[in-house]
Amino acid sequence: MRKKNFNPKQKRKNEPALKIIPLGGLDAIGRNMTLFESEDSIIAVDCGIMFPTTEMPGIDFIIPDFSYLRERRSDFKALVITHGHEDHIGAVSHLLQEFDVPVFGTKLTLGLIKNKVKERALNFQPRFIEIEPRENVKIGSFDIGFIRMNHSIIDSVGISIKTKNLSVVHTGDFKFDFSPVDGKVADLYNLAELGENGVDLLLSDSTNAEKPGYTGTESDLNSKLFDMFSNAKGRIIVATFASNINRIQQVLDAAAKFNRKVVISGRSMINNINIAKELGYLNFRDGLIVELNEAKILQDKKLVIVCTGTQGEPMSALSRIANGTHQHFACNSGDRVIITASVIPGNERTVSVVINSLMKMGANVFYENDDNVHVSGHASQEELKLMISLIKPKFFMPVHGEHKHLKAHARLAEGLGIKPSNLIVADNGDIITVSKDKIEKRGKIDIKNVFIDGLMTDDLSSDVIKDRQVMSEDGIVFITLVTNNGLLASNPIIKMKGFVGCGNEKIKNAITDNITQRLEKTGSTVSKNEMASSVKRSLRTYFEKSLQRDPIVEVQIIETN
């Protein structure tokens, strides 16, 4: 009997490949969620929201599309969270309404998630599993490790993901900060150790991939805040992300140093401060934070207002102060407003509107562009290169950023010696397979925007968004026709909202003439629905040609004998 020759390459072909599917976080900032699939196990890393653009009127935020997970429900083993920012945890409560899976995260991250989940009725008791950096857990066919990282929120971690034959590192959002506010430096030794043991694939944060040099330390902001507090003669209004616990601590420290009281505006801000205080992540003396009734009687020079609204969100506290609709606070001449956050790409216009409104009211507004009142939480180019050098991956996949950020990060990796064939710049929905020999795209799943509109969760059709855009730009025209044998029995009832010709009798007369002529052509030979459609088409043509407008047109027909 002949002895079979052992072919190691043949064995390698039979080894299970790792499948990676980003559901969000690529080609845009936000909605971060990435699936890792091996054998019969799927884990998800992060589950965040994305804020809508101005082209999405009425939408509160967008969450990932869970369709792929619904089809593989039995394989979905766990959700692993890197940190507590909205673009990484904002959709967790929506996921848990459908999937009873454990959620792994650090203490603060889980504290923020639990607060969100409390607001939603679930059919089961969710399972939250607290982890520590350097801890390792077995989840299905994966071995998962947690790496301490620095970011603009405390308790951030990167993830190491190991299968039977592959090793992957996902950085999460990160920077290398050697003097962080909480004193906990990123675990470079752990990263280097993983690199020495061999990493097949690195997925790395790309948000600042176009920025040269190093990102500043959070501690640098302390002196800037102290300067701004020391010479302020009126109220100080500070807007920051509700989850930026480091920044909130810095503001509280500055307020205490200059003998000011602090009032909190915004439900999410109040909730997060309470959670962070309870968990020991915020430290401040009793009496520093005051209630609204006390804040209203304090002298302006004795008060700091901490609020949300760094991205110009319409319902945020800062936006309501800027447009004069805040229930408790108005902007006064001489107020000092500090917006301490980077503007997320796509939000520039809404933020600019808020800044301009505050300035018109007499406020002195300090923001990222020229006042250095914010330190980014994301690594710049030199730190990104350091991460690649520590991990020494065979394959590289930039994540978390617009396409230009991903491409810039890929160029950095190529400059460090990673072969172009070992680099992959993906889009949301791409199916990426990784083996010991190769990384490649192997198809694409169909994913759609899932919009949250008030209490509704729906994959609102593009027609709904288009209708809202039209109503916001060109308005809507309602026509009620009373007909007899296919002809008008009385003048049309015309109601127009947000339309250029709302008060113009000439336009109303033209609409009436257009309808009369259309009905004379169709006569009584068509059904009521066909008649309404014909009138609608005719009016839209008239509006477009004569007024260069395209409002929504709704026609109701009432027949009489």
ZAMARGU-4260 file (C-alpha; in steps of 0.2 Angstrom, whole numbers, plus 5000, padded with zeros to 4 digits):
<rodrens>
0) 5000/5000/5000 | 5007/5017/4995 | 5010/5030/5008 | 5001/5046/5004 | 5011/5062/5003
5) 5007/5075/5015 | 5003/5092/5007 | 5002/5106/5019 | 4995/5118/5006 | 4981/5106/5004
10) 4977/5106/5022 | 4977/5125/5022 | 4964/5125/5009 | 4952/5116/5020 | 4955/5127/5035
15) 4940/5138/5038 | 4942/5156/5032 | 4936/5170/5043 | 4922/5181/5036 | 4921/5199/5040
20) 4905/5210/5035 | 4905/5228/5040 | 4887/5234/5043 | 4892/5252/5046 | 4907/5263/5050
25) 4914/5264/5032 | 4912/5278/5019 | 4904/5288/5033 | 4907/5293/5051 | 4895/5283/5063
30) 4884/5268/5063 | 4899/5257/5068 | 4896/5238/5067 | 4906/5224/5061 | 4902/5206/5060
35) 4915/5192/5062 | 4910/5175/5056 | 4919/5158/5058 | 4912/5141/5057 | 4895/5142/5065
40) 4898/5157/5076 | 4895/5176/5073 | 4901/5190/5084 | 4897/5208/5082 | 4909/5222/5087
45) 4900/5238/5092 | 4882/5243/5087 | 4881/5262/5085 | 4870/5275/5077 | 4874/5288/5064
50) 4866/5306/5064 | 4856/5311/5049 | 4861/5323/5036 | 4851/5338/5031 | 4845/5328/5016
55) 4835/5317/5029 | 4822/5328/5036 | 4812/5322/5051 | 4825/5307/5055 | 4832/5306/5072
60) 4846/5294/5068 | 4851/5279/5058 | 4855/5262/5064 | 4863/5246/5056 | 4853/5234/5046
65) 4851/5218/5056 | 4844/5208/5041 | 4860/5197/5039 | 4859/5192/5058 | 4840/5188/5057
70) 4844/5175/5044 | 4858/5167/5055 | 4850/5170/5072 | 4856/5154/5079 | 4874/5158/5074
75) 4874/5175/5082 | 4884/5172/5099 | 4888/5189/5106 | 4890/5208/5105 | 4907/5215/5110
80) 4908/5234/5113 | 4924/5244/5112 | 4918/5260/5120 | 4903/5270/5125 | 4901/5283/5112
85) 4884/5284/5103 | 4891/5279/5086 | 4897/5263/5094 | 4883/5259/5107 | 4868/5270/5102
90) 4859/5255/5093 | 4862/5242/5106 | 4844/5243/5113 | 4837/5241/5096 | 4847/5225/5093
95) 4842/5218/5110 | 4824/5220/5106 | 4827/5206/5093 | 4842/5196/5099 | 4845/5188/5116
100) 4864/5189/5115 | 4876/5193/5129 | 4884/5210/5128 | 4903/5212/5133 | 4910/5228/5138
105) 4920/5238/5152 | 4911/5245/5167 | 4907/5262/5161 | 4903/5256/5143 | 4890/5244/5151
110) 4884/5257/5163 | 4879/5269/5148 | 4871/5254/5138 | 4861/5249/5153 | 4854/5266/5155
115) 4848/5266/5137 | 4841/5248/5138 | 4830/5253/5153 | 4820/5265/5141 | 4815/5250/5131
120) 4804/5235/5135 | 4813/5219/5132 | 4805/5201/5132 | 4820/5195/5142 | 4833/5200/5155
125) 4848/5206/5145 | 4865/5198/5149 | 4878/5211/5152 | 4896/5204/5155 | 4909/5216/5162
130) 4926/5213/5156 | 4943/5221/5160 | 4958/5224/5149 | 4969/5209/5147 | 4955/5198/5150
135) 4951/5184/5138 | 4934/5175/5135 | 4929/5161/5124 | 4913/5165/5113 | 4908/5152/5101
140) 4923/5147/5090 | 4932/5163/5094 | 4944/5168/5108 | 4942/5186/5112 | 4955/5197/5121
145) 4953/5215/5127 | 4967/5228/5125 | 4967/5245/5135 | 4966/5259/5123 | 4965/5278/5125
150) 4951/5288/5117 | 4940/5303/5122 | 4930/5292/5133 | 4936/5282/5148 | 4936/5263/5148
155) 4940/5261/5129 | 4947/5244/5123 | 4953/5236/5107 | 4949/5218/5103 | 4959/5203/5098
160) 4950/5190/5089 | 4957/5173/5087 | 4950/5158/5077 | 4958/5141/5075 | 4970/5147/5063
165) 4969/5166/5062 | 4973/5181/5073 | 4965/5198/5071 | 4966/5214/5080 | 4952/5227/5079
170) 4958/5244/5087 | 4942/5252/5090 | 4943/5271/5091 | 4960/5275/5098 | 4975/5287/5100
175) 4991/5285/5110 | 4989/5297/5125 | 5004/5297/5137 | 4996/5308/5150 | 4977/5304/5149
180) 4965/5312/5162 | 4962/5296/5171 | 4980/5291/5171 | 4978/5275/5162 | 4989/5274/5146
185) 4986/5262/5132 | 4993/5245/5134 | 5008/5246/5121 | 5016/5230/5129 | 5000/5220/5125
190) 4999/5227/5107 | 5018/5223/5105 | 5015/5205/5112 | 5001/5202/5100 | 5012/5208/5086
195) 5027/5196/5091 | 5015/5181/5092 | 5009/5185/5074 | 4993/5195/5068 | 4986/5190/5052
200) 4974/5205/5050 | 4973/5223/5058 | 4958/5233/5057 | 4962/5251/5063 | 4953/5267/5066
205) 4955/5279/5051 | 4946/5295/5057 | 4962/5306/5057 | 4972/5297/5044 | 4974/5313/5034
210) 4981/5323/5049 | 5000/5323/5050 | 5010/5321/5067 | 5002/5316/5083 | 4986/5320/5092
215) 4987/5330/5107 | 4984/5324/5125 | 4968/5327/5134 | 4978/5335/5148 | 4984/5349/5136
220) 4966/5355/5137 | 4966/5359/5156 | 4977/5374/5154 | 4966/5381/5140 | 4950/5379/5150
225) 4958/5387/5165 | 4963/5402/5154 | 4945/5403/5147 | 4937/5402/5164 | 4949/5414/5173
230) 4945/5429/5162 | 4926/5426/5159 | 4915/5440/5166 | 4898/5432/5162 | 4891/5415/5161
235) 4901/5401/5153 | 4891/5388/5142 | 4901/5372/5138 | 4894/5360/5125 | 4901/5343/5124
240) 4896/5325/5120 | 4886/5318/5135 | 4898/5303/5134 | 4914/5312/5135 | 4917/5309/5154
245) 4935/5315/5153 | 4929/5332/5146 | 4915/5334/5159 | 4928/5331/5173 | 4939/5344/5166
250) 4925/5357/5165 | 4920/5352/5183 | 4938/5355/5189 | 4939/5372/5180 | 4922/5377/5188
255) 4928/5372/5205 | 4945/5381/5203 | 4936/5397/5199 | 4922/5396/5211 | 4908/5394/5199
260) 4893/5382/5201 | 4888/5370/5187 | 4870/5367/5181 | 4867/5352/5168 | 4855/5354/5154
265) 4850/5339/5143 | 4843/5322/5149 | 4857/5312/5141 | 4870/5323/5150 | 4861/5322/5167
270) 4860/5303/5165 | 4878/5300/5160 | 4885/5311/5174 | 4874/5302/5187 | 4881/5285/5180
275) 4899/5290/5179 | 4898/5297/5197 | 4890/5282/5203 | 4903/5271/5195 | 4917/5281/5202
280) 4923/5289/5185 | 4918/5307/5190 | 4924/5315/5205 | 4918/5332/5212 | 4913/5340/5228
285) 4896/5340/5235 | 4886/5356/5230 | 4896/5360/5214 | 4882/5354/5203 | 4866/5364/5207
290) 4848/5362/5202 | 4839/5374/5190 | 4830/5384/5203 | 4847/5388/5211 | 4855/5391/5195
295) 4842/5404/5190 | 4846/5416/5205 | 4865/5415/5203 | 4875/5429/5196 | 4881/5426/5179
300) 4899/5426/5184 | 4896/5412/5196 | 4888/5400/5184 | 4893/5387/5171 | 4880/5378/5160
305) 4886/5361/5153 | 4875/5355/5139 | 4874/5344/5123 | 4873/5351/5106 | 4891/5350/5098
310) 4884/5344/5081 | 4870/5356/5080 | 4856/5343/5084 | 4840/5352/5082 | 4833/5346/5099
315) 4849/5348/5109 | 4851/5360/5123 | 4863/5372/5114 | 4852/5372/5098 | 4837/5377/5108
320) 4847/5391/5117 | 4853/5397/5100 | 4836/5398/5093 | 4827/5405/5109 | 4817/5390/5113
325) 4826/5383/5128 | 4814/5382/5143 | 4826/5388/5156 | 4840/5398/5148 | 4842/5411/5135
330) 4858/5417/5127 | 4864/5434/5134 | 4876/5447/5127 | 4893/5443/5135 | 4890/5424/5138
335) 4905/5414/5134 | 4901/5398/5124 | 4914/5384/5122 | 4910/5370/5110 | 4922/5357/5114
340) 4921/5343/5101 | 4926/5340/5083 | 4912/5343/5070 | 4907/5326/5062 | 4908/5327/5043
345) 4891/5331/5036 | 4886/5342/5051 | 4896/5357/5047 | 4881/5367/5041 | 4870/5364/5056
350) 4884/5368/5068 | 4888/5384/5058 | 4869/5389/5060 | 4870/5387/5079 | 4887/5397/5080
355) 4880/5411/5070 | 4864/5412/5080 | 4874/5413/5096 | 4886/5426/5090 | 4871/5437/5084
360) 4864/5436/5102 | 4880/5444/5108 | 4889/5428/5114 | 4908/5425/5112 | 4909/5408/5104
365) 4924/5397/5105 | 4925/5382/5094 | 4937/5369/5086 | 4942/5379/5070 | 4953/5393/5079
370) 4952/5391/5097 | 4960/5374/5101 | 4946/5370/5114 | 4945/5352/5109 | 4957/5338/5108
375) 4953/5324/5096 | 4951/5306/5102 | 4958/5299/5086 | 4976/5294/5081 | 4985/5305/5069
380) 4997/5298/5056 | 5012/5295/5067 | 5001/5285/5079 | 4993/5275/5066 | 5010/5270/5059
385) 5015/5266/5077 | 5000/5254/5078 | 5005/5246/5062 | 5023/5244/5068 | 5018/5236/5084
390) 5005/5224/5077 | 5015/5220/5061 | 5000/5212/5052 | 5001/5202/5036 | 4985/5210/5030
395) 4977/5227/5034 | 4960/5234/5033 | 4956/5253/5037 | 4940/5255/5046 | 4930/5270/5054
400) 4930/5284/5042 | 4925/5291/5025 | 4932/5283/5010 | 4946/5297/5009 | 4951/5293/5027
405) 4952/5274/5023 | 4962/5277/5007 | 4974/5288/5016 | 4976/5275/5030 | 4979/5262/5017
410) 4993/5273/5009 | 5001/5274/5026 | 5001/5255/5028 | 5009/5253/5011 | 5022/5265/5015
415) 5027/5254/5030 | 5029/5239/5019 | 5012/5230/5018 | 5010/5224/5000 | 4996/5232/4990
420) 4988/5214/4988 | 4987/5213/5007 | 4977/5229/5009 | 4959/5230/5007 | 4948/5246/5007
425) 4930/5240/5010 | 4912/5247/5009 | 4898/5243/5020 | 4890/5226/5016 | 4906/5219/5008
430) 4910/5201/5012 | 4928/5200/5016 | 4936/5183/5018 | 4953/5180/5026 | 4964/5165/5026
435) 4982/5162/5030 | 4986/5166/5012 | 4974/5179/5006 | 4962/5193/5010 | 4948/5197/4997
440) 4931/5203/4994 | 4919/5188/4990 | 4902/5197/4986 | 4891/5209/4995 | 4876/5208/5006
445) 4861/5220/5003 | 4860/5233/5017 | 4849/5248/5018 | 4847/5263/5029 | 4836/5259/5044
450) 4829/5276/5051 | 4823/5280/5068 | 4809/5292/5067 | 4802/5296/5084 | 4796/5280/5091
455) 4796/5272/5074 | 4810/5260/5068 | 4808/5257/5049 | 4818/5255/5033 | 4809/5270/5027
460) 4808/5269/5008 | 4818/5282/4998 | 4801/5289/4992 | 4797/5294/5010 | 4813/5304/5012
465) 4811/5311/4995 | 4793/5317/4999 | 4800/5325/5015 | 4813/5334/5005 | 4800/5340/4993
470) 4789/5346/5006 | 4803/5356/5015 | 4809/5364/4998 | 4794/5365/4987 | 4779/5362/4998
475) 4763/5353/4995 | 4747/5357/4986 | 4730/5349/4991 | 4716/5349/4978 | 4698/5344/4981
480) 4687/5342/4966 | 4668/5340/4966 | 4663/5333/4949 | 4647/5328/4940 | 4649/5317/4925
485) 4667/5320/4923 | 4666/5339/4924 | 4669/5351/4938 | 4652/5355/4947 | 4661/5369/4957
490) 4677/5378/4958 | 4691/5367/4965 | 4696/5369/4983 | 4714/5373/4983 | 4725/5372/4999
495) 4744/5375/4998 | 4757/5373/5012 | 4775/5379/5010 | 4772/5382/4992 | 4778/5398/4982
500) 4761/5403/4977 | 4751/5401/4993 | 4744/5418/4993 | 4744/5421/4974 | 4727/5422/4967
505) 4734/5422/4949 | 4742/5405/4952 | 4726/5398/4960 | 4716/5404/4944 | 4729/5396/4933
510) 4728/5379/4943 | 4709/5380/4941 | 4711/5383/4922 | 4723/5368/4921 | 4711/5357/4930
515) 4696/5362/4919 | 4705/5359/4903 | 4712/5342/4909 | 4694/5336/4914 | 4687/5342/4897
520) 4700/5330/4889 | 4697/5315/4900 | 4678/5317/4901 | 4668/5304/4910 | 4677/5290/4901
525) 4690/5286/4915 | 4688/5280/4933 | 4690/5292/4947 | 4707/5286/4951 | 4713/5288/4933
530) 4705/5306/4933 | 4715/5310/4949 | 4731/5304/4942 | 4729/5313/4926 | 4725/5330/4935
535) 4741/5327/4946 | 4752/5324/4931 | 4745/5339/4922 | 4748/5351/4938 | 4765/5345/4941
540) 4770/5348/4923 | 4763/5366/4925 | 4772/5369/4941 | 4788/5363/4934 | 4787/5373/4917
545) 4779/5389/4924 | 4786/5391/4941 | 4801/5379/4941 | 4794/5370/4957 | 4790/5352/4960
550) 4778/5352/4975 | 4769/5336/4981 | 4752/5336/4973 | 4737/5327/4981 | 4720/5326/4972
555) 4704/5321/4980 | 4688/5319/4969 | 4671/5319/4976 | 4657/5313/4963 | 4640/5320/4963
560) 4624/5315/4954
</rodrens>
